[in-house]
Amino acid sequence: GKTKPARVPLALIRRRFDPRAAHYEREEVRERGWQGHVLVADAIRRALPERSDLAVLDAGCGTGLVGQRLRDAAAMLV
């Protein structure tokens, strides 16, 4: 049988997801009601209330939506 690759080729990932990148936020958040960024940011705020000195690395889907929601809690935001 066929052997599965150790990882998905980068070219395939780009071909699949790059065309959607410009519309991702509109499609997933507004049209489909995706709330992952809200849930993550809210959980951080509950765990670390009243903080404004956090070092935040938003390394999720590349939209920066979590970082936007935590901007006021971050001393550093990447």
mmCIF file as gemmi writes it, N, C-alpha and C atoms, coordinates in Angstrom:
data_model
loop_
_atom_site.group_PDB
_atom_site.id
_atom_site.type_symbol
_atom_site.label_atom_id
_atom_site.label_alt_id
_atom_site.label_comp_id
_atom_site.label_asym_id
_atom_site.label_entity_id
_atom_site.label_seq_id
_atom_site.pdbx_PDB_ins_code
_atom_site.Cartn_x
_atom_site.Cartn_y
_atom_site.Cartn_z
_atom_site.occupancy
_atom_site.B_iso_or_equiv
_atom_site.pdbx_formal_charge
_atom_site.auth_seq_id
_atom_site.auth_asym_id
_atom_site.pdbx_PDB_model_num
ATOM 1 N N . GLY Axp A 1 ? 0.798 -1.184 0 1 0 ? 1 A 1
ATOM 2 C CA . GLY Axp A 1 ? 0 0 0 1 0 ? 1 A 1
ATOM 3 C C . GLY Axp A 1 ? 0.851 1.263 0 1 0 ? 1 A 1
ATOM 4 N N . LYS Axp A 2 ? 0.171 2.36 -0.068 1 0 ? 2 A 1
ATOM 5 C CA . LYS Axp A 2 ? 0.835 3.663 -0.053 1 0 ? 2 A 1
ATOM 6 C C . LYS Axp A 2 ? 1.306 4.002 1.351 1 0 ? 2 A 1
ATOM 7 N N . THR Axp A 3 ? 2.453 4.649 1.428 1 0 ? 3 A 1
ATOM 8 C CA . THR Axp A 3 ? 2.971 5.131 2.697 1 0 ? 3 A 1
ATOM 9 C C . THR Axp A 3 ? 2.562 6.579 2.867 1 0 ? 3 A 1
ATOM 10 N N . LYS Axp A 4 ? 2.04 6.902 4.042 1 0 ? 4 A 1
ATOM 11 C CA . LYS Axp A 4 ? 1.638 8.281 4.321 1 0 ? 4 A 1
ATOM 12 C C . LYS Axp A 4 ? 2.887 9.123 4.589 1 0 ? 4 A 1
ATOM 13 N N . PRO Axp A 5 ? 2.897 10.357 4.115 1 0 ? 5 A 1
ATOM 14 C CA . PRO Axp A 5 ? 4.049 11.227 4.393 1 0 ? 5 A 1
ATOM 15 C C . PRO Axp A 5 ? 4.111 11.564 5.887 1 0 ? 5 A 1
ATOM 16 N N . ALA Axp A 6 ? 5.312 11.878 6.373 1 0 ? 6 A 1
ATOM 17 C CA . ALA Axp A 6 ? 5.498 12.232 7.778 1 0 ? 6 A 1
ATOM 18 C C . ALA Axp A 6 ? 4.746 13.508 8.118 1 0 ? 6 A 1
ATOM 19 N N . ARG Axp A 7 ? 4.605 14.391 7.152 1 0 ? 7 A 1
ATOM 20 C CA . ARG Axp A 7 ? 3.856 15.622 7.352 1 0 ? 7 A 1
ATOM 21 C C . ARG Axp A 7 ? 3.279 16.071 6.015 1 0 ? 7 A 1
ATOM 22 N N . VAL Axp A 8 ? 2.291 16.911 6.079 1 0 ? 8 A 1
ATOM 23 C CA . VAL Axp A 8 ? 1.655 17.417 4.859 1 0 ? 8 A 1
ATOM 24 C C . VAL Axp A 8 ? 2.619 18.385 4.184 1 0 ? 8 A 1
ATOM 25 N N . PRO Axp A 9 ? 2.823 18.252 2.892 1 0 ? 9 A 1
ATOM 26 C CA . PRO Axp A 9 ? 3.722 19.166 2.18 1 0 ? 9 A 1
ATOM 27 C C . PRO Axp A 9 ? 3.242 20.62 2.284 1 0 ? 9 A 1
ATOM 28 N N . LEU Axp A 10 ? 4.178 21.524 2.504 1 0 ? 10 A 1
ATOM 29 C CA . LEU Axp A 10 ? 3.86 22.943 2.655 1 0 ? 10 A 1
ATOM 30 C C . LEU Axp A 10 ? 3.116 23.487 1.434 1 0 ? 10 A 1
ATOM 31 N N . ALA Axp A 11 ? 3.491 23.048 0.255 1 0 ? 11 A 1
ATOM 32 C CA . ALA Axp A 11 ? 2.82 23.524 -0.966 1 0 ? 11 A 1
ATOM 33 C C . ALA Axp A 11 ? 1.331 23.17 -0.944 1 0 ? 11 A 1
ATOM 34 N N . LEU Axp A 12 ? 0.999 22.003 -0.434 1 0 ? 12 A 1
ATOM 35 C CA . LEU Axp A 12 ? -0.396 21.593 -0.351 1 0 ? 12 A 1
ATOM 36 C C . LEU Axp A 12 ? -1.151 22.468 0.651 1 0 ? 12 A 1
ATOM 37 N N . ILE Axp A 13 ? -0.537 22.745 1.777 1 0 ? 13 A 1
ATOM 38 C CA . ILE Axp A 13 ? -1.165 23.612 2.782 1 0 ? 13 A 1
ATOM 39 C C . ILE Axp A 13 ? -1.414 24.988 2.2 1 0 ? 13 A 1
ATOM 40 N N . ARG Axp A 14 ? -0.423 25.532 1.527 1 0 ? 14 A 1
ATOM 41 C CA . ARG Axp A 14 ? -0.587 26.869 0.924 1 0 ? 14 A 1
ATOM 42 C C . ARG Axp A 14 ? -1.68 26.883 -0.126 1 0 ? 14 A 1
ATOM 43 N N . ARG Axp A 15 ? -1.694 25.863 -0.969 1 0 ? 15 A 1
ATOM 44 C CA . ARG Axp A 15 ? -2.71 25.794 -2.025 1 0 ? 15 A 1
ATOM 45 C C . ARG Axp A 15 ? -4.11 25.707 -1.416 1 0 ? 15 A 1
ATOM 46 N N . ARG Axp A 16 ? -4.221 25.03 -0.3 1 0 ? 16 A 1
ATOM 47 C CA . ARG Axp A 16 ? -5.528 24.82 0.33 1 0 ? 16 A 1
ATOM 48 C C . ARG Axp A 16 ? -6.001 26.039 1.124 1 0 ? 16 A 1
ATOM 49 N N . PHE Axp A 17 ? -5.089 26.69 1.874 1 0 ? 17 A 1
ATOM 50 C CA . PHE Axp A 17 ? -5.508 27.711 2.813 1 0 ? 17 A 1
ATOM 51 C C . PHE Axp A 17 ? -5.216 29.149 2.399 1 0 ? 17 A 1
ATOM 52 N N . ASP Axp A 18 ? -4.206 29.408 1.597 1 0 ? 18 A 1
ATOM 53 C CA . ASP Axp A 18 ? -3.891 30.785 1.207 1 0 ? 18 A 1
ATOM 54 C C . ASP Axp A 18 ? -5.058 31.503 0.529 1 0 ? 18 A 1
ATOM 55 N N . PRO Axp A 19 ? -5.786 30.858 -0.374 1 0 ? 19 A 1
ATOM 56 C CA . PRO Axp A 19 ? -6.907 31.56 -1.003 1 0 ? 19 A 1
ATOM 57 C C . PRO Axp A 19 ? -7.993 31.982 -0.003 1 0 ? 19 A 1
ATOM 58 N N . ARG Axp A 20 ? -8.102 31.275 1.119 1 0 ? 20 A 1
ATOM 59 C CA . ARG Axp A 20 ? -9.123 31.595 2.122 1 0 ? 20 A 1
ATOM 60 C C . ARG Axp A 20 ? -8.66 32.657 3.105 1 0 ? 20 A 1
ATOM 61 N N . ALA Axp A 21 ? -7.367 32.91 3.189 1 0 ? 21 A 1
ATOM 62 C CA . ALA Axp A 21 ? -6.821 33.779 4.23 1 0 ? 21 A 1
ATOM 63 C C . ALA Axp A 21 ? -7.464 35.16 4.242 1 0 ? 21 A 1
ATOM 64 N N . ALA Axp A 22 ? -7.665 35.739 3.087 1 0 ? 22 A 1
ATOM 65 C CA . ALA Axp A 22 ? -8.223 37.093 3.009 1 0 ? 22 A 1
ATOM 66 C C . ALA Axp A 22 ? -9.672 37.154 3.496 1 0 ? 22 A 1
ATOM 67 N N . HIS Axp A 23 ? -10.362 36.028 3.468 1 0 ? 23 A 1
ATOM 68 C CA . HIS Axp A 23 ? -11.778 36.001 3.825 1 0 ? 23 A 1
ATOM 69 C C . HIS Axp A 23 ? -12.06 35.205 5.094 1 0 ? 23 A 1
ATOM 70 N N . TYR Axp A 24 ? -11.011 34.689 5.732 1 0 ? 24 A 1
ATOM 71 C CA . TYR Axp A 24 ? -11.181 33.787 6.872 1 0 ? 24 A 1
ATOM 72 C C . TYR Axp A 24 ? -12.032 34.401 7.974 1 0 ? 24 A 1
ATOM 73 N N . GLU Axp A 25 ? -11.666 35.6 8.407 1 0 ? 25 A 1
ATOM 74 C CA . GLU Axp A 25 ? -12.384 36.223 9.518 1 0 ? 25 A 1
ATOM 75 C C . GLU Axp A 25 ? -13.858 36.423 9.177 1 0 ? 25 A 1
ATOM 76 N N . ARG Axp A 26 ? -14.123 36.948 7.996 1 0 ? 26 A 1
ATOM 77 C CA . ARG Axp A 26 ? -15.516 37.186 7.603 1 0 ? 26 A 1
ATOM 78 C C . ARG Axp A 26 ? -16.286 35.871 7.56 1 0 ? 26 A 1
ATOM 79 N N . GLU Axp A 27 ? -15.714 34.855 6.94 1 0 ? 27 A 1
ATOM 80 C CA . GLU Axp A 27 ? -16.433 33.591 6.776 1 0 ? 27 A 1
ATOM 81 C C . GLU Axp A 27 ? -16.609 32.845 8.097 1 0 ? 27 A 1
ATOM 82 N N . GLU Axp A 28 ? -15.533 32.671 8.836 1 0 ? 28 A 1
ATOM 83 C CA . GLU Axp A 28 ? -15.587 31.853 10.043 1 0 ? 28 A 1
ATOM 84 C C . GLU Axp A 28 ? -16.24 32.562 11.221 1 0 ? 28 A 1
ATOM 85 N N . VAL Axp A 29 ? -15.875 33.811 11.431 1 0 ? 29 A 1
ATOM 86 C CA . VAL Axp A 29 ? -16.366 34.525 12.607 1 0 ? 29 A 1
ATOM 87 C C . VAL Axp A 29 ? -17.762 35.072 12.37 1 0 ? 29 A 1
ATOM 88 N N . ARG Axp A 30 ? -17.931 35.826 11.333 1 0 ? 30 A 1
ATOM 89 C CA . ARG Axp A 30 ? -19.214 36.505 11.12 1 0 ? 30 A 1
ATOM 90 C C . ARG Axp A 30 ? -20.285 35.585 10.56 1 0 ? 30 A 1
ATOM 91 N N . GLU Axp A 31 ? -19.915 34.777 9.556 1 0 ? 31 A 1
ATOM 92 C CA . GLU Axp A 31 ? -20.934 33.964 8.891 1 0 ? 31 A 1
ATOM 93 C C . GLU Axp A 31 ? -21.196 32.639 9.594 1 0 ? 31 A 1
ATOM 94 N N . ARG Axp A 32 ? -20.175 32.037 10.168 1 0 ? 32 A 1
ATOM 95 C CA . ARG Axp A 32 ? -20.35 30.729 10.807 1 0 ? 32 A 1
ATOM 96 C C . ARG Axp A 32 ? -20.393 30.813 12.324 1 0 ? 32 A 1
ATOM 97 N N . GLY Axp A 33 ? -20.172 32.006 12.872 1 0 ? 33 A 1
ATOM 98 C CA . GLY Axp A 33 ? -20.28 32.191 14.306 1 0 ? 33 A 1
ATOM 99 C C . GLY Axp A 33 ? -19.142 31.613 15.126 1 0 ? 33 A 1
ATOM 100 N N . TRP Axp A 34 ? -17.97 31.452 14.524 1 0 ? 34 A 1
ATOM 101 C CA . TRP Axp A 34 ? -16.82 30.909 15.251 1 0 ? 34 A 1
ATOM 102 C C . TRP Axp A 34 ? -16.489 31.792 16.437 1 0 ? 34 A 1
ATOM 103 N N . GLN Axp A 35 ? -16.3 31.198 17.604 1 0 ? 35 A 1
ATOM 104 C CA . GLN Axp A 35 ? -16.067 31.949 18.831 1 0 ? 35 A 1
ATOM 105 C C . GLN Axp A 35 ? -14.812 31.51 19.575 1 0 ? 35 A 1
ATOM 106 N N . GLY Axp A 36 ? -13.928 30.757 18.934 1 0 ? 36 A 1
ATOM 107 C CA . GLY Axp A 36 ? -12.719 30.258 19.599 1 0 ? 36 A 1
ATOM 108 C C . GLY Axp A 36 ? -11.896 31.354 20.24 1 0 ? 36 A 1
ATOM 109 N N . HIS Axp A 37 ? -11.724 32.453 19.539 1 0 ? 37 A 1
ATOM 110 C CA . HIS Axp A 37 ? -10.926 33.563 20.06 1 0 ? 37 A 1
ATOM 111 C C . HIS Axp A 37 ? -11.563 34.181 21.299 1 0 ? 37 A 1
ATOM 112 N N . VAL Axp A 38 ? -12.874 34.244 21.336 1 0 ? 38 A 1
ATOM 113 C CA . VAL Axp A 38 ? -13.595 34.792 22.484 1 0 ? 38 A 1
ATOM 114 C C . VAL Axp A 38 ? -13.416 33.869 23.692 1 0 ? 38 A 1
ATOM 115 N N . LEU Axp A 39 ? -13.567 32.568 23.476 1 0 ? 39 A 1
ATOM 116 C CA . LEU Axp A 39 ? -13.444 31.604 24.563 1 0 ? 39 A 1
ATOM 117 C C . LEU Axp A 39 ? -12.043 31.609 25.167 1 0 ? 39 A 1
ATOM 118 N N . VAL Axp A 40 ? -11.021 31.659 24.319 1 0 ? 40 A 1
ATOM 119 C CA . VAL Axp A 40 ? -9.643 31.673 24.805 1 0 ? 40 A 1
ATOM 120 C C . VAL Axp A 40 ? -9.365 32.945 25.599 1 0 ? 40 A 1
ATOM 121 N N . ALA Axp A 41 ? -9.694 34.084 25.041 1 0 ? 41 A 1
ATOM 122 C CA . ALA Axp A 41 ? -9.442 35.357 25.722 1 0 ? 41 A 1
ATOM 123 C C . ALA Axp A 41 ? -10.22 35.454 27.032 1 0 ? 41 A 1
ATOM 124 N N . ASP Axp A 42 ? -11.455 35.008 27.037 1 0 ? 42 A 1
ATOM 125 C CA . ASP Axp A 42 ? -12.253 35.05 28.263 1 0 ? 42 A 1
ATOM 126 C C . ASP Axp A 42 ? -11.675 34.134 29.339 1 0 ? 42 A 1
ATOM 127 N N . ALA Axp A 43 ? -11.18 32.959 28.952 1 0 ? 43 A 1
ATOM 128 C CA . ALA Axp A 43 ? -10.575 32.039 29.921 1 0 ? 43 A 1
ATOM 129 C C . ALA Axp A 43 ? -9.319 32.654 30.538 1 0 ? 43 A 1
ATOM 130 N N . ILE Axp A 44 ? -8.521 33.334 29.719 1 0 ? 44 A 1
ATOM 131 C CA . ILE Axp A 44 ? -7.319 33.994 30.23 1 0 ? 44 A 1
ATOM 132 C C . ILE Axp A 44 ? -7.702 35.107 31.189 1 0 ? 44 A 1
ATOM 133 N N . ARG Axp A 45 ? -8.699 35.869 30.85 1 0 ? 45 A 1
ATOM 134 C CA . ARG Axp A 45 ? -9.139 36.96 31.736 1 0 ? 45 A 1
ATOM 135 C C . ARG Axp A 45 ? -9.683 36.437 33.066 1 0 ? 45 A 1
ATOM 136 N N . ARG Axp A 46 ? -10.387 35.309 33.018 1 0 ? 46 A 1
ATOM 137 C CA . ARG Axp A 46 ? -10.885 34.723 34.272 1 0 ? 46 A 1
ATOM 138 C C . ARG Axp A 46 ? -9.729 34.2 35.134 1 0 ? 46 A 1
ATOM 139 N N . ALA Axp A 47 ? -8.732 33.6 34.497 1 0 ? 47 A 1
ATOM 140 C CA . ALA Axp A 47 ? -7.594 33.034 35.233 1 0 ? 47 A 1
ATOM 141 C C . ALA Axp A 47 ? -6.654 34.124 35.747 1 0 ? 47 A 1
ATOM 142 N N . LEU Axp A 48 ? -6.572 35.23 35.035 1 0 ? 48 A 1
ATOM 143 C CA . LEU Axp A 48 ? -5.637 36.314 35.376 1 0 ? 48 A 1
ATOM 144 C C . LEU Axp A 48 ? -6.364 37.654 35.369 1 0 ? 48 A 1
ATOM 145 N N . PRO Axp A 49 ? -7.329 37.837 36.265 1 0 ? 49 A 1
ATOM 146 C CA . PRO Axp A 49 ? -8.107 39.082 36.247 1 0 ? 49 A 1
ATOM 147 C C . PRO Axp A 49 ? -7.266 40.296 36.616 1 0 ? 49 A 1
ATOM 148 N N . GLU Axp A 50 ? -7.688 41.435 36.114 1 0 ? 50 A 1
ATOM 149 C CA . GLU Axp A 50 ? -7.058 42.722 36.458 1 0 ? 50 A 1
ATOM 150 C C . GLU Axp A 50 ? -5.597 42.828 36.039 1 0 ? 50 A 1
ATOM 151 N N . ARG Axp A 51 ? -5.175 42.065 35.058 1 0 ? 51 A 1
ATOM 152 C CA . ARG Axp A 51 ? -3.771 42.102 34.647 1 0 ? 51 A 1
ATOM 153 C C . ARG Axp A 51 ? -3.608 43.043 33.458 1 0 ? 51 A 1
ATOM 154 N N . SER Axp A 52 ? -2.493 43.747 33.434 1 0 ? 52 A 1
ATOM 155 C CA . SER Axp A 52 ? -2.149 44.592 32.286 1 0 ? 52 A 1
ATOM 156 C C . SER Axp A 52 ? -0.67 44.442 31.952 1 0 ? 52 A 1
ATOM 157 N N . ASP Axp A 53 ? -0.047 43.383 32.488 1 0 ? 53 A 1
ATOM 158 C CA . ASP Axp A 53 ? 1.394 43.189 32.314 1 0 ? 53 A 1
ATOM 159 C C . ASP Axp A 53 ? 1.735 41.852 31.657 1 0 ? 53 A 1
ATOM 160 N N . LEU Axp A 54 ? 0.788 41.258 30.955 1 0 ? 54 A 1
ATOM 161 C CA . LEU Axp A 54 ? 1.004 39.945 30.349 1 0 ? 54 A 1
ATOM 162 C C . LEU Axp A 54 ? 1.883 40.031 29.111 1 0 ? 54 A 1
ATOM 163 N N . ALA Axp A 55 ? 2.66 38.997 28.881 1 0 ? 55 A 1
ATOM 164 C CA . ALA Axp A 55 ? 3.376 38.818 27.623 1 0 ? 55 A 1
ATOM 165 C C . ALA Axp A 55 ? 2.516 37.845 26.808 1 0 ? 55 A 1
ATOM 166 N N . VAL Axp A 56 ? 1.902 38.332 25.744 1 0 ? 56 A 1
ATOM 167 C CA . VAL Axp A 56 ? 0.938 37.543 24.979 1 0 ? 56 A 1
ATOM 168 C C . VAL Axp A 56 ? 1.521 37.194 23.618 1 0 ? 56 A 1
ATOM 169 N N . LEU Axp A 57 ? 1.532 35.9 23.307 1 0 ? 57 A 1
ATOM 170 C CA . LEU Axp A 57 ? 1.913 35.415 21.986 1 0 ? 57 A 1
ATOM 171 C C . LEU Axp A 57 ? 0.659 34.824 21.366 1 0 ? 57 A 1
ATOM 172 N N . ASP Axp A 58 ? 0.111 35.483 20.369 1 0 ? 58 A 1
ATOM 173 C CA . ASP Axp A 58 ? -1.076 34.984 19.681 1 0 ? 58 A 1
ATOM 174 C C . ASP Axp A 58 ? -0.589 34.135 18.514 1 0 ? 58 A 1
ATOM 175 N N . ALA Axp A 59 ? -0.495 32.845 18.76 1 0 ? 59 A 1
ATOM 176 C CA . ALA Axp A 59 ? 0.032 31.928 17.749 1 0 ? 59 A 1
ATOM 177 C C . ALA Axp A 59 ? -1.037 30.927 17.328 1 0 ? 59 A 1
ATOM 178 N N . GLY Axp A 60 ? -2.245 31.402 17.167 1 0 ? 60 A 1
ATOM 179 C CA . GLY Axp A 60 ? -3.348 30.513 16.801 1 0 ? 60 A 1
ATOM 180 C C . GLY Axp A 60 ? -3.476 30.344 15.311 1 0 ? 60 A 1
ATOM 181 N N . CYS Axp A 61 ? -4.548 30.811 14.759 1 0 ? 61 A 1
ATOM 182 C CA . CYS Axp A 61 ? -4.86 30.622 13.34 1 0 ? 61 A 1
ATOM 183 C C . CYS Axp A 61 ? -4.254 31.69 12.443 1 0 ? 61 A 1
ATOM 184 N N . GLY Axp A 62 ? -3.584 32.643 13.021 1 0 ? 62 A 1
ATOM 185 C CA . GLY Axp A 62 ? -2.988 33.688 12.198 1 0 ? 62 A 1
ATOM 186 C C . GLY Axp A 62 ? -3.869 34.9 11.993 1 0 ? 62 A 1
ATOM 187 N N . THR Axp A 63 ? -5.028 34.923 12.613 1 0 ? 63 A 1
ATOM 188 C CA . THR Axp A 63 ? -5.923 36.063 12.441 1 0 ? 63 A 1
ATOM 189 C C . THR Axp A 63 ? -5.628 37.183 13.415 1 0 ? 63 A 1
ATOM 190 N N . GLY Axp A 64 ? -5.001 36.856 14.539 1 0 ? 64 A 1
ATOM 191 C CA . GLY Axp A 64 ? -4.717 37.864 15.555 1 0 ? 64 A 1
ATOM 192 C C . GLY Axp A 64 ? -5.921 38.24 16.405 1 0 ? 64 A 1
ATOM 193 N N . LEU Axp A 65 ? -6.996 37.479 16.317 1 0 ? 65 A 1
ATOM 194 C CA . LEU Axp A 65 ? -8.223 37.828 17.028 1 0 ? 65 A 1
ATOM 195 C C . LEU Axp A 65 ? -8.078 37.695 18.538 1 0 ? 65 A 1
ATOM 196 N N . VAL Axp A 66 ? -7.328 36.714 19.017 1 0 ? 66 A 1
ATOM 197 C CA . VAL Axp A 66 ? -7.119 36.582 20.458 1 0 ? 66 A 1
ATOM 198 C C . VAL Axp A 66 ? -6.3 37.766 20.949 1 0 ? 66 A 1
ATOM 199 N N . GLY Axp A 67 ? -5.243 38.099 20.229 1 0 ? 67 A 1
ATOM 200 C CA . GLY Axp A 67 ? -4.414 39.236 20.616 1 0 ? 67 A 1
ATOM 201 C C . GLY Axp A 67 ? -5.197 40.534 20.685 1 0 ? 67 A 1
ATOM 202 N N . GLN Axp A 68 ? -6.104 40.74 19.744 1 0 ? 68 A 1
ATOM 203 C CA . GLN Axp A 68 ? -6.928 41.948 19.769 1 0 ? 68 A 1
ATOM 204 C C . GLN Axp A 68 ? -7.756 42.022 21.046 1 0 ? 68 A 1
ATOM 205 N N . ARG Axp A 69 ? -8.254 40.872 21.496 1 0 ? 69 A 1
ATOM 206 C CA . ARG Axp A 69 ? -9.108 40.843 22.691 1 0 ? 69 A 1
ATOM 207 C C . ARG Axp A 69 ? -8.296 40.984 23.977 1 0 ? 69 A 1
ATOM 208 N N . LEU Axp A 70 ? -6.978 40.741 23.912 1 0 ? 70 A 1
ATOM 209 C CA . LEU Axp A 70 ? -6.13 40.817 25.107 1 0 ? 70 A 1
ATOM 210 C C . LEU Axp A 70 ? -5.186 42.015 25.09 1 0 ? 70 A 1
ATOM 211 N N . ARG Axp A 71 ? -5.317 42.857 24.088 1 0 ? 71 A 1
ATOM 212 C CA . ARG Axp A 71 ? -4.386 43.986 23.93 1 0 ? 71 A 1
ATOM 213 C C . ARG Axp A 71 ? -4.243 44.813 25.209 1 0 ? 71 A 1
ATOM 214 N N . ASP Axp A 72 ? -5.338 45.126 25.876 1 0 ? 72 A 1
ATOM 215 C CA . ASP Axp A 72 ? -5.272 45.958 27.079 1 0 ? 72 A 1
ATOM 216 C C . ASP Axp A 72 ? -4.681 45.224 28.284 1 0 ? 72 A 1
ATOM 217 N N . ALA Axp A 73 ? -4.586 43.905 28.223 1 0 ? 73 A 1
ATOM 218 C CA . ALA Axp A 73 ? -3.998 43.115 29.312 1 0 ? 73 A 1
ATOM 219 C C . ALA Axp A 73 ? -2.516 42.826 29.061 1 0 ? 73 A 1
ATOM 220 N N . ALA Axp A 74 ? -2.003 43.252 27.902 1 0 ? 74 A 1
ATOM 221 C CA . ALA Axp A 74 ? -0.655 42.874 27.502 1 0 ? 74 A 1
ATOM 222 C C . ALA Axp A 74 ? 0.347 44.022 27.622 1 0 ? 74 A 1
ATOM 223 N N . ALA Axp A 75 ? 1.459 43.709 28.247 1 0 ? 75 A 1
ATOM 224 C CA . ALA Axp A 75 ? 2.597 44.628 28.226 1 0 ? 75 A 1
ATOM 225 C C . ALA Axp A 75 ? 3.368 44.405 26.927 1 0 ? 75 A 1
ATOM 226 N N . MET Axp A 76 ? 3.307 43.15 26.423 1 0 ? 76 A 1
ATOM 227 C CA . MET Axp A 76 ? 3.938 42.794 25.158 1 0 ? 76 A 1
ATOM 228 C C . MET Axp A 76 ? 2.972 41.89 24.393 1 0 ? 76 A 1
ATOM 229 N N . LEU Axp A 77 ? 2.756 42.189 23.139 1 0 ? 77 A 1
ATOM 230 C CA . LEU Axp A 77 ? 1.849 41.414 22.314 1 0 ? 77 A 1
ATOM 231 C C . LEU Axp A 77 ? 2.528 41.096 20.987 1 0 ? 77 A 1
ATOM 232 N N . VAL Axp A 78 ? 2.656 39.808 20.712 1 0 ? 78 A 1
ATOM 233 C CA . VAL Axp A 78 ? 3.288 39.347 19.462 1 0 ? 78 A 1
ATOM 234 C C . VAL Axp A 78 ? 2.281 38.503 18.721 1 0 ? 78 A 1
